[in-house]
């Protein structure tokens, strides 16, 4: 079985001695993609790309955030069969990412 590497990033920032987590919101009217729910940044690792580079790219693509302070591998890997891609095993590594987000980005509807 072929392996497809993926990342999952839980993004946070410190503000006023509190920790704020970034939760992205799916478009509630987009029933094809599941309707109304919240999620974290995920994505694939391209050929030749490091996991850290994939995290940085996916965060920028999905949130517009470019100022990443720290990426921490939390050593949790989810393995599952990739939906719609027969013959692939997805290995999704999880990270905690400290970044600087604007207040309005902490709950963002796409």
ZADRENLO-850650 format. One record per residue: x, y, z of N, C-alpha, C in turn; residue in one letter; residue number from 1. Coordinates in nm, 4 decimals, padded with zeros to 6 digits, m for minus. Layout:
N
NODE_n.xx_n.yy_n.zz_ca.xx_ca.yy_ca.zz_c.xx_c.yy_c.zz_res_n
NODE_X_Y_Z_X_Y_Z_X_Y_Z_a_NUM
...
This chain:
110
NODE_n.xx_n.yy_n.zz_ca.xx_ca.yy_ca.zz_c.xx_c.yy_c.zz_res_n
NODE_00.0853_m00.1183_00.0000_00.0000_00.0000_00.0000_00.0897_00.1244_00.0000_x_1
NODE_00.0560_00.2213_m00.0822_00.1311_00.3472_m00.0882_00.0954_00.4354_00.0312_x_2
NODE_00.1922_00.5157_00.0731_00.1712_00.6049_00.1877_00.1600_00.7490_00.1407_x_3
NODE_00.0619_00.8191_00.1938_00.0438_00.9613_00.1668_00.0620_01.0349_00.2992_x_4
NODE_00.1661_01.1193_00.3074_00.1931_01.1945_00.4299_00.1057_01.3190_00.4371_x_5
NODE_00.0522_01.3428_00.5572_m00.0342_01.4585_00.5808_00.0045_01.5239_00.7130_x_6
NODE_m00.0436_01.6459_00.7320_m00.0201_01.7189_00.8571_m00.1526_01.7649_00.9160_x_7
NODE_m00.1540_01.7809_01.0476_m00.2650_01.8405_01.1207_m00.2015_01.9418_01.2152_x_8
NODE_m00.2481_02.0664_01.2098_m00.1879_02.1729_01.2907_m00.2925_02.2406_01.3789_x_9
NODE_m00.2711_02.2320_01.5084_m00.3522_02.3052_01.6054_m00.2774_02.4349_01.6343_x_10
NODE_m00.3343_02.5462_01.5920_m00.2662_02.6754_01.5979_m00.3159_02.7551_01.7186_x_11
NODE_m00.2224_02.8148_01.7897_m00.2590_02.8969_01.9046_m00.1733_03.0232_01.9087_x_12
NODE_m00.2197_03.1172_01.9885_m00.1398_03.2356_02.0187_m00.1635_03.2721_02.1645_x_13
NODE_m00.0682_03.3440_02.2198_m00.0823_03.3957_02.3554_m00.1189_03.5428_02.3463_x_14
NODE_m00.2237_03.5802_02.4198_m00.2694_03.7192_02.4187_m00.3251_03.7520_02.5560_x_15
NODE_m00.2744_03.8588_02.6155_m00.3215_03.9027_02.7470_m00.3186_03.7888_02.8498_x_16
NODE_m00.2089_03.7149_02.8497_m00.1865_03.6034_02.9433_m00.2885_03.4908_02.9269_x_17
NODE_m00.3506_03.4831_02.8100_m00.4445_03.3754_02.7779_m00.3982_03.3077_02.6491_x_18
NODE_m00.4417_03.1842_02.6312_m00.4127_03.1122_02.5078_m00.5403_03.1073_02.4253_x_19
NODE_m00.5296_03.1481_02.2990_m00.6427_03.1438_02.2060_m00.6110_03.0414_02.0973_x_20
NODE_m00.7086_02.9560_02.0680_m00.6939_02.8546_01.9639_m00.7647_02.8997_01.8367_x_21
NODE_m00.7071_02.8641_01.7240_m00.7674_02.8970_01.5952_m00.8596_02.7842_01.5520_x_22
NODE_m00.9857_02.8154_01.5285_m01.0836_02.7209_01.4758_m01.1383_02.7772_01.3462_x_23
NODE_m01.1234_02.7022_01.2382_m01.1776_02.7440_01.1094_m01.3204_02.6925_01.0982_x_24
NODE_m01.4053_02.7687_01.0315_m01.5456_02.7291_01.0182_m01.5775_02.7024_00.8718_x_25
NODE_m01.6345_02.5862_00.8475_m01.6810_02.5525_00.7142_m01.8029_02.6386_00.6804_x_26
NODE_m01.8232_02.6650_00.5542_m01.9397_02.7407_00.5101_m02.0661_02.6615_00.5435_x_27
NODE_m02.1534_02.7132_00.6298_m02.2720_02.6381_00.6713_m02.3678_02.6063_00.5570_x_28
NODE_m02.3616_02.6816_00.4481_m02.4496_02.6571_00.3336_m02.3896_02.5600_00.2331_x_29
NODE_m02.2649_02.5156_00.2561_m02.1965_02.4244_00.1643_m02.2220_02.2798_00.2069_x_30
NODE_m02.3381_02.2279_00.1696_m02.3780_02.0948_00.2125_m02.2933_01.9853_00.1481_x_31
NODE_m02.2351_02.0111_00.0329_m02.1492_01.9123_m00.0333_m02.0281_01.8798_00.0536_x_32
NODE_m01.9760_01.9800_00.1231_m01.8579_01.9603_00.2082_m01.8942_01.9429_00.3556_x_33
NODE_m02.0168_01.9104_00.3858_m02.0532_01.8747_00.5226_m02.1299_01.9779_00.6023_x_34
NODE_m02.1561_02.0946_00.5442_m02.2345_02.1938_00.6174_m02.1548_02.2663_00.7242_x_35
NODE_m02.2199_02.2952_00.8353_m02.1648_02.3809_00.9400_m02.0839_02.3008_01.0417_x_36
NODE_m01.9527_02.3208_01.0432_m01.8667_02.2588_01.1440_m01.7362_02.3363_01.1530_x_37
NODE_m01.6626_02.3143_01.2605_m01.5331_02.3784_01.2829_m01.4234_02.2743_01.2652_x_38
NODE_m01.3051_02.3203_01.2250_m01.1940_02.2279_01.2013_m01.0612_02.3006_01.2184_x_39
NODE_m00.9537_02.2222_01.2182_m00.8184_02.2776_01.2261_m00.7515_02.2594_01.0903_x_40
NODE_m00.6356_02.3210_01.0741_m00.5625_02.3134_00.9471_m00.5090_02.1721_00.9263_x_41
NODE_m00.5369_02.1167_00.8091_m00.4820_01.9876_00.7681_m00.4408_01.9990_00.6224_x_42
NODE_m00.3619_01.9035_00.5773_m00.3246_01.9048_00.4365_m00.2174_01.8023_00.4057_x_43
NODE_m00.1868_01.7915_00.2783_m00.0889_01.6944_00.2320_00.0516_01.7513_00.2262_x_44
NODE_00.1484_01.6591_00.2345_00.2892_01.6941_00.2192_00.3263_01.6620_00.0747_x_45
NODE_00.3723_01.7614_00.0004_00.4093_01.7417_m00.1392_00.5423_01.6678_m00.1501_x_46
NODE_00.5648_01.6028_m00.2642_00.6916_01.5333_m00.2885_00.8079_01.6294_m00.2713_x_47
NODE_00.9076_01.5889_m00.1936_01.0263_01.6706_m00.1719_01.0096_01.7797_m00.0680_x_48
NODE_00.8916_01.7924_m00.0100_00.8629_01.8970_00.0881_00.8806_01.8402_00.2298_x_49
NODE_00.9383_01.9188_00.3199_00.9494_01.8758_00.4593_00.8138_01.8935_00.5278_x_50
NODE_00.7963_01.8266_00.6416_00.6722_01.8435_00.7171_00.6563_01.9878_00.7629_x_51
NODE_00.7649_02.0505_00.8098_00.7560_02.1904_00.8542_00.7186_02.2830_00.7394_x_52
NODE_00.7752_02.2591_00.6209_00.7385_02.3413_00.5050_00.5920_02.3211_00.4676_x_53
NODE_00.5429_02.1970_00.4786_00.4021_02.1690_00.4481_00.3103_02.2404_00.5470_x_54
NODE_00.3488_02.2404_00.6747_00.2690_02.3094_00.7768_00.2615_02.4583_00.7455_x_55
NODE_00.3768_02.5179_00.7184_00.3821_02.6614_00.6882_00.2970_02.6941_00.5656_x_56
NODE_00.3080_02.6131_00.4616_00.2317_02.6358_00.3386_00.0819_02.6206_00.3631_x_57
NODE_00.0419_02.5118_00.4287_m00.1011_02.4879_00.4522_m00.1634_02.5960_00.5417_x_58
NODE_m00.0909_02.6395_00.6431_m00.1428_02.7460_00.7297_m00.1636_02.8739_00.6490_x_59
NODE_m00.0680_02.9074_00.5649_m00.0817_03.0284_00.4834_m00.1991_03.0132_00.3853_x_60
NODE_m00.2103_02.8965_00.3198_m00.3178_02.8746_00.2221_m00.4561_02.8802_00.2875_x_61
NODE_m00.4697_02.8177_00.4038_m00.6017_02.8051_00.4658_m00.6406_02.9224_00.5556_x_62
NODE_m00.5421_02.9985_00.6047_m00.5739_03.1060_00.6995_m00.5176_03.2424_00.6597_x_63
NODE_m00.4149_03.2443_00.5767_m00.3465_03.3689_00.5445_m00.2404_03.4069_00.6468_x_64
NODE_m00.2260_03.3284_00.7538_m00.1269_03.3573_00.8579_00.0122_03.3221_00.8069_x_65
NODE_00.1027_03.4176_00.8175_00.2405_03.3963_00.7733_00.3398_03.4004_00.8884_x_66
NODE_00.3015_03.4608_01.0003_00.3934_03.4786_01.1120_00.3824_03.3599_01.2076_x_67
NODE_00.4658_03.2575_01.1839_00.4685_03.1388_01.2681_00.5904_03.1481_01.3583_x_68
NODE_00.5678_03.1345_01.4877_00.6754_03.1482_01.5849_00.7413_03.0146_01.6148_x_69
NODE_00.6610_02.9091_01.6309_00.7171_02.7799_01.6684_00.6278_02.6679_01.6181_x_70
NODE_00.6902_02.5600_01.5677_00.6199_02.4387_01.5273_00.6693_02.3265_01.6175_x_71
NODE_00.5760_02.2612_01.6876_00.6129_02.1545_01.7815_00.5445_02.0239_01.7414_x_72
NODE_00.6230_01.9220_01.7077_00.5697_01.7887_01.6775_00.5240_01.7265_01.8094_x_73
NODE_00.3979_01.6869_01.8185_00.3490_01.6265_01.9429_00.3496_01.4737_01.9354_x_74
NODE_00.4107_01.4216_01.8309_00.4368_01.2780_01.8158_00.3108_01.1927_01.8217_x_75
NODE_00.2051_01.2438_01.7609_00.0821_01.1657_01.7428_00.0627_01.1499_01.5927_x_76
NODE_00.0478_01.0269_01.5487_00.0270_00.9985_01.4063_m00.1036_00.9213_01.3915_x_77
NODE_m00.1927_00.9746_01.3091_m00.3163_00.9056_01.2754_m00.2940_00.8318_01.1444_x_78
NODE_m00.3319_00.7056_01.1391_m00.3237_00.6282_01.0159_m00.4643_00.5874_00.9749_x_79
NODE_m00.4966_00.6099_00.8471_m00.6292_00.5759_00.7978_m00.6239_00.5586_00.6471_x_80
NODE_m00.7222_00.4891_00.5933_m00.7329_00.4729_00.4490_m00.7816_00.6038_00.3901_x_81
NODE_m00.7103_00.6528_00.2898_m00.7463_00.7807_00.2285_m00.8783_00.7686_00.1535_x_82
NODE_m00.9731_00.8540_00.1878_m01.1040_00.8538_00.1222_m01.0882_00.8899_m00.0251_x_83
NODE_m01.1489_00.8106_m00.1119_m01.1468_00.8401_m00.2548_m01.0150_00.8076_m00.3231_x_84
NODE_m00.9201_00.7504_m00.2519_m00.7902_00.7171_m00.3110_m00.7541_00.5743_m00.2724_x_85
NODE_m00.8052_00.4802_m00.3467_m00.7807_00.3400_m00.3164_m00.6318_00.3091_m00.3247_x_86
NODE_m00.5864_00.2240_m00.2344_m00.4472_00.1826_m00.2353_m00.3534_00.2742_m00.1585_x_87
NODE_m00.4080_00.3791_m00.0957_m00.3246_00.4725_m00.0187_m00.3568_00.4637_00.1301_x_88
NODE_m00.2516_00.4658_00.2097_m00.2632_00.4770_00.3536_m00.2184_00.6175_00.3904_x_89
NODE_m00.3057_00.6939_00.4558_m00.2699_00.8287_00.5003_m00.2041_00.8196_00.6371_x_90
NODE_m00.0921_00.8884_00.6515_m00.0240_00.9024_00.7802_m00.0224_01.0512_00.8112_x_91
NODE_m00.1022_01.0908_00.9089_m00.1194_01.2319_00.9420_m00.0495_01.2629_01.0741_x_92
NODE_00.0603_01.3396_01.0654_00.1358_01.3793_01.1844_00.0738_01.5054_01.2433_x_93
NODE_00.0677_01.5091_01.3756_00.0034_01.6208_01.4453_00.1065_01.7151_01.5063_x_94
NODE_00.0762_01.8442_01.4990_00.1656_01.9484_01.5478_00.0864_02.0538_01.6235_x_95
NODE_00.1542_02.1190_01.7172_00.1020_02.2395_01.7803_00.1862_02.3540_01.7264_x_96
NODE_00.1197_02.4580_01.6799_00.1891_02.5691_01.6147_00.1554_02.6981_01.6866_x_97
NODE_00.2599_02.7693_01.7279_00.2389_02.9020_01.7871_00.2540_03.0039_01.6763_x_98
NODE_00.1501_03.0819_01.6570_00.1515_03.1817_01.5509_00.0855_03.3099_01.5965_x_99
NODE_00.0954_03.4081_01.5122_00.0325_03.5364_01.5396_m00.0846_03.5522_01.4434_x_100
NODE_m00.2042_03.5480_01.4967_m00.3247_03.5666_01.4158_m00.3933_03.6942_01.4594_x_101
NODE_m00.4584_03.7580_01.3664_m00.5411_03.8736_01.4009_m00.6625_03.8227_01.4776_x_102
NODE_m00.7169_03.9050_01.5649_m00.8313_03.8631_01.6465_m00.9453_03.8097_01.5617_x_103
NODE_m00.9754_03.8734_01.4507_m01.0876_03.8285_01.3683_m01.0600_03.6936_01.3042_x_104
NODE_m00.9322_03.6507_01.2986_m00.8982_03.5224_01.2392_m00.9232_03.4058_01.3340_x_105
NODE_m00.9471_03.4312_01.4608_m00.9584_03.3206_01.5548_m01.0821_03.2360_01.5319_x_106
NODE_m01.1846_03.2910_01.4740_m01.2931_03.2101_01.4189_m01.3178_03.2675_01.2804_x_107
NODE_m01.2791_03.1903_01.1809_m01.2830_03.2388_01.0438_m01.3767_03.1532_00.9614_x_108
NODE_m01.4677_03.2136_00.8922_m01.5604_03.1410_00.8067_m01.5085_03.1426_00.6642_x_109
NODE_m01.5022_03.0242_00.6037_m01.4555_03.0184_00.4632_m01.5642_02.9649_00.3731_x_110
